Amino acid sequence: MKLKLPSSTINAFSSITAVLVGLLAGLIILLVSNPSQAMNGFWAILSSGFSSLKNFGDVLYSATPIIMTGLSVGFALKTGLFNIGAAGQFIVGAYAALFVGVRCSFLPGHLHWITALAAAMLAGALWGAIPGLLKAFFNVNEVIACIMTNYIGMYLVNFLITKTIYDSLRNQSMRVLSTANLPKMGMDNVFREGFVISSVNAGIFIAIIFAVLMYIILGKTAFGYELKACGFNHEAARYAGINEKRSIVLSMVIAGALAGLGGALLYLAGAGKSMTVVDALASEGFLGIPVALLGLNNPIGIIFSGLLIAYLNVGGFNMQIYNFVPQIIEIIIGVIIYFSAFALIVRGFLTSMKKRKGDKAQAAKGGSK
């Protein structure tokens, strides 16, 4: 009797295996670079996130924006599109949130940060709509369009910052008003170490709520079914009466809104973080790609993969006390993603071989009758 494991179990096992291989690769690098401190550095990676409530709060804070960009990339991939433009949508949404946070002082209390989040989602959605429209109506590859909008968005935001909310002394955007910051919800009293307080706030709950919402939309609604059907097979979806162009545009609009919200959640955390006027895209936008792949594009899986990547980043920061560079964490994450992708390729190959074997057996059985 053959034991047949469900695909969800196999998927989870492949992701866990990829994480273990990535950590092993990191340990080998530590041993090669500094054998005497390798185990201390490796233990810092494994334990720093849980070493104090303040550090765990930092994990939650770091995970918040990359969960959102992971949802952005994962949602688009579920609908057959590769949204590599999350970085541009992220930075455009962040600017919109900061503009509202700095200039809209007339908004009272909670309405201020809520409006800032809504502005970020709207800006991200509009920026995501550009590659969506180009793909739907002109068949422009979304990867190329997204790369272009990434850099256009970066330079546009730099220009807008200098013209609207610029602090010339720091070469950064101005600090937002206190009413624009997300509420702490009492977490500043929990996730702290003495007088040092973590920046974790209500953003982590907003990210989880949106992950659950995306899970419901994709798996439980007719709208989500149409988007996924269009991604699986455009021709079949069109034959079934699904508006292909509408689905493509809406997929990119939703993906852009999620990434834009991620930008707002990072900069409205009350951590004093501002946008610097530099010619560089936000790393949180690109981290959404490994978060989505490691979470297998499942919104719930993306929550855990985002937490894992954030946990590793916090460990990498604390690893520096043993004279290791934090870039080692980037290597570990790269290895994890490589093996995640490799597992997907192998699984797809085996599934294809099994299907061919089944088709041949069925054809042989039909020919013998």
N, C-alpha and C positions, 0 to 999 in steps of 0.2 A: 504494500500500500504506500503510495507516494504522498508525502506531506506537501501540500500546496499552500505557500504563504500568501496572504493578501498583498496586493501591490503597495498599499500604504506602509506595511511593515518593511517590505523590501526597500522602499524609498527612504524610510527613516534609517534603516540599517546602513544604506549607502552614504547618507549624510554623516552619520556618526563615524563611520570608517574614515571618511575624508577628513574629519576633524582630528581624529587620532593620528592619521598619517601626517597632517600638517604640524601637529605638536611634536611629533617625532622628528620631523625635518628641522623644526626650530631648536630642539635639544641638540641635534647634531651640529648645527651652526654654532650654538653656544659653546659646545665642547671644543670645536676647532678654533674658535676665536679667543677663548679665555677659559681653559680647562679648570683652573682653580676656583673660579666663581660661577661655573656653568650651572651647577645644581641650585645654587642660591638664586641665580637669575631665572632659572626655569620655575622654581618654586614661587618666585614673585609673580610670574605670569599666571600660574595656576591659582594662587591664593589672594592676590592683592584686592581683587574685587570684593571678596568677603572678609578682608582683614579688619574692616571697621564699617560702621553704618555710614560714615561719610563717604568712603570709597564705593560702597554699594549704591549710594545715592548718585555718585558720579557715573556709575554704570547706567543707571536708569536715565540720567540726563543725556549721556552720550548716545544712548540707544534711540531716544525719541526721534530725532530728525532722520536717522538712517532707516528706522522702521518705515517712516513715511515715504522716503525715496525708494525703499525696497518694495513697498506696496505699489508705487507708481510704475516701476519696471515690471513687477510681477503681474499687475493687472493688464498691462499692455501685452505682455508675452502670452497670457491666457487667451487673449483675443487675436493672437497671430501677428503682433507688432513688436518690434524691438525698440523700446523707448530709451535710446542712449542719450536723449536730450534732457534727462532729469536734472542734470547739473545746471543747465540754463534756466529751466523752469523753477528750480530751487532758488536761484539767485534773484530772479525777477520777482518771485513771490516774497522773498525776504525784503527786497527794496520796498515793495508796496506796503508791507507790514510796518517797516521802519518809518516810512513817510507818514502813515496814519499815526504812528506812535509819537512822532516828533511834532507834526504840524496840526493835528486835530485835537487841540487842547480843550475845545468846547464840548467834546464828548464826555459824558459823566460816567464815573465809576466803571462797573463791569462792561458797559456798552463800548468803552474805548478799546479794550483788548479783543472783544468779540468782533468789533468792526475791523480791527487790524487783521485778524485771522481771515475774515471774509474777503478783505481786499487782497490778501495773499493768495487765496484760492482762486479768486477771479483773475488775477494777473497770471498765475501759473496756468490756468485753464486757457486763457487767450494765447499764451505763448505755446502751449501744447497743441492748440488748434492749427497753428501754421503748418507744421509737418503733416498733420492729419489731413488738412485740405489739399496740400500738395500731393499727398499719396492718393487720396480719394479721386481727385479730379484730373490730375496730370500724371499719375502713376510714377511719381518721384519716389525713389527708395527712401523710406523713413529714416534709415540710419544716416544717409548723406544729409537729408534735410535737418535732422536733429543736431548733427555736428555743426552745421552752419548756424543754426539758431542758438546753440550753446555760446559760440564766440560773439555773435551779434548781441546776445543778451548780456554777456559780460561787459563788453565795451559800452553798451547803452546804459547799463546800470552805473558804471563808473562815471559816465558823463552826467547822468541825472543826479547822482549823489553830489557831485561838485557844484551843481547848479541849484540844488534845493535843500539838502540837509547836510552840508559839509562842515566839518570841524577842521579847519586848516592847520591848527596846532598839532593835531594828532594824525592827520592824513586819513581820517576815518569819518564815518557818518556820526552825526550827533547822537547823544544818549536819548533814548525814548523817555517819555514821562512815566512816572511811577504807575499811573492808572492804566498804562498800556501793557505793563508786565503781567504775565499769567499769574493767577493766584497760587500760593504755595500750598494751600489746603492743610496747613499744619505740618507738612513734611520737613520744613526747616527745623522743627523742634525734635524730629526723630533722626533724620539722616545728617548727623553732625558729629564732630570729634572735638570736644571742648568748645572753643569759640569759633572753630572753623566749620562753616556751614556748606553743605552741598547745594548745587544749583537745581536739584530736581524739583519739579513743580507739577501742576496739573497737566502739562503737556504729555506726560507718559500715558495718562488715562485717555486723553484725546486720541493719541496714536492707537491705543488698543481698541477704542470704540470704532475708529475708522477701519481697522483691520477686520473686526467682526462684521461691520457693515459691508465691506467688500466681499467677505465670505458669503454673506446672505445674498447679495446681489448676483454674484457669479454662480452660486450653487442652488439658489432657491427661487429665482425669479425668471419670468419669461424674457425680460430684457437682457439679463445676463446670459441666458441660453442663446439668444440671437447673436450677441457679441461673440461668444465662444464658437458658435456654428460658423459665423463669418470667418473667424480665424482658422478653423479647421479646413474649410473648403469654400472658397469664395463662390465658385460656380454652383455648387450644390445649394448654398445659402440663397443665392440669387434665384435659383430654380424654385426654391421653397417660398419665395415671395418676400425674403428679407432684404431690406434696403441696404445694400453693401456699402455705399458711400456714406450713408448716415452712420452706420455702425463704426466705420473706420474713424470718422471725425469725432464721434462721441467717445470712443475708446481713448483717443489721444487727449481730448478735453479733460476727461476724468483723471487720466494719468498725470496731466499737467497740474490739475488742481491739487492732487495729493502731494506732488513734489513741492509746489508753491507753499502749501500748508507746512510742510517740513521746514522750509526756510523761516517761516514765521515762528514756529515752535523753538527753533534754535536761538533766534535773536531777541525774542520777547520773554526769555526765561528769567530775567532779573539778575543775570550774571555779569552785567556790564559789558557784554560783548557787542561790538560794533562792526560794521562792514568796512574793511580796509580797501582803499582805492589802489588795487594792484591788478596786473594783467595775469590773473590766475583764477581758474574755476574752483568752486568750493568742493573739497574732497568728499563732503557728505553726499553730493549728487552722484559721484561715481561709485561710492560705497554701496549705493542702492543696488547696483548690479550683482556683486557677490552676495549681498543679503537675500536678494530674490532667488538667485540660483541655489544657494544653500538651503533656503526654505522651500525649494521645489515649486516656486510660484504660488504656493498655497498661503493665503493671507494669515492663517493661524501659524503656519510654519515660519513665516517671515517675522513674526513677533519674537520667536525664540532665536532665530538666526541673527536678528538685529541685536538682541541681548548678548549673544555669544560674541559677535564682532566687537561690541562695545566693551565687553568684559576683557577681551584680549587687548584692546587698546589701553584700558586702564592698567592692566598688567604690564604692558610695554612701557608706559610712563614710569611706573614704580621700579621697573627693571634697571633704570638708569643709575640707581644708587650703587649698582655693582659694575659700573663702567661699561654697560652695554648700550648700544644705540637703539632707539625705539623703532628704527626701520626694520629691525628683525621681525617685528610683528607683521609688517607689510608682507614680508616673505612668507611667514606662516599662513597668513590669509590667502596669499596667492597660491600656495600649495594646496590649501583646503579647496579653493575654487577649482583648481586644475583637476583634482581628483573627483570632485563633485561632477564636473562636466564629463570626465572620463567614465564615471560610473553610469551617467545617463546615456552615453554613446554605446557602452557595452550592453546595457539593458535593452536599448533600442535594437541593437544588432541581434541579440538573443531572441527578442520577441519576434523580429522579422524572420529569423531562421525557423523558429517554432511554427510560425504561421505558414511558411512555405512547406515545411514537412507535413503539416496537417492538410494543406491543399493537395499535396501529392498523394497522401494516403487516401484522401477522399476521392481523388480522380482514379486511383488504382482500384478502389472498391467499386466505383461506378462502372469501370471498364470490365470488371470480372463478372458482372451480372449478365 
